[in-house]
C-alpha cells in the first residue's frame, strides 16, 4: 500500500497558529500529497537534504518538520537552484507551496 506524505501551508496566520497546535482545517490549508514514488524522487534529487542543510531542518521519513517564514527565502533559493538543474513538475509544485507561504506570511509543514 502506498504511504501518503503531506506538505501543508496554512493560508493565514490564524490557520498557522492552529496548525502549530495540531488542529488542521483542510479549508484553511493548501496541501500537497506525495506518494512513495514521489518521495523517493525528492530524495533522489537531493531536495530534502538540501532543504535540511540550508534551513537547519530535519525533513525526513516519519518526521514532522516546519520551515518557518524566516527560512522561506532560503528554501525558495534552494528549490530554484534545483529547478535549474532539473526542471521537474514536483519541484515546481513544492516551489509554489513555498511561494504561497511567503505571500501568506505563514509556514510550510512537512508531515511525513
N, C-alpha and C positions, 0 to 999 in steps of 0.2 A: 504494500500500500504506500502511496506517495505521501510523504510528510510535507505539510504546508508551513512555510515560514512567512511571517508578516513584517512588512516595513510600513510604519504608520506615521502620519503627520497630522497633528491637531490643526484644525482650521483657524483657531483663535486662542487667545491667552486663557480663557476660561476652560476650553477643551484641553489645553496643555496642562493646566492645573489638575483637572480631573484625571487625565492620563497618568500623571505622576502619582496619583493615589490609587491607580489600578482600575479606574472607572472608565469604561470605553463606551461612548455613544457613537455608534457607527455613522450616524448622520453628521457628526462633527469632526470626523476623522477621514483623511484620504489614505487609502490602504492599497499597497501593492502586495499581492500574494505571490510567493515564489515556490515552485515545486523542487524536488530533489535535483532534477537535471539543471534547472536554472541556478540553484545554489552551488552545485558543482562547477557550473560555468563561471560564476562570480569568483569562486576560489581559484580556478584555472587562470583567470585574467589577473588575479592578484588584487582585486578590488578591496576585499576585506582587510588584507594585510596592509595595503597602502593607507586605507582609512584609519586603521588601528594605529599605525605608526605616526601619521600626521596629526591625528586628533587625540592621541593618548587615550584610546578606547580599547575595549575588548569585545569586538563583534565576532562571535563565533557560534558554532552549533550549540544548542541547549543553553544559550545565554540570552539575557535581556540587556540591552545597552541603549543609551540615549546619546545622541550628538546634539548638544545644546546650541542655541542661537549664536553664541560667540565663536563656535567652531565651524559653523556652516560655510563661511567664505573659504576656509582651508579645505573643507571637504569638497566644495564645488571646484576648487582649483585641482585637486587630486583627480576628480572624475573627468574634468575637461582634458587633463593630460592623458588619461587612459583612453578617452574617446578619440583623441588624435592618433593614438597608436592602433586602436581597434574600434572603429565606428560600429557599435553594436546596439541593437534595439533595447536590450535590458539596461545598458549603461545610460541610454537616453531617458529611459523611464526613471531610473534612480536619480539622474540629474534633475528631472522635472520635480521629483518629490522634494529634493533639497531646495530648489528654487521656490516652491510653494511655501516651505517652512520659513525661508528667508523673508519672503514677501509678507507672510502672516505673523512674523515675529515669534515663531514657536520653536519646534524641535523636530528631530527625526528619531523615531524609536524603532529599534530592531528587536523584534520578539521572535527569537529563533529557538 
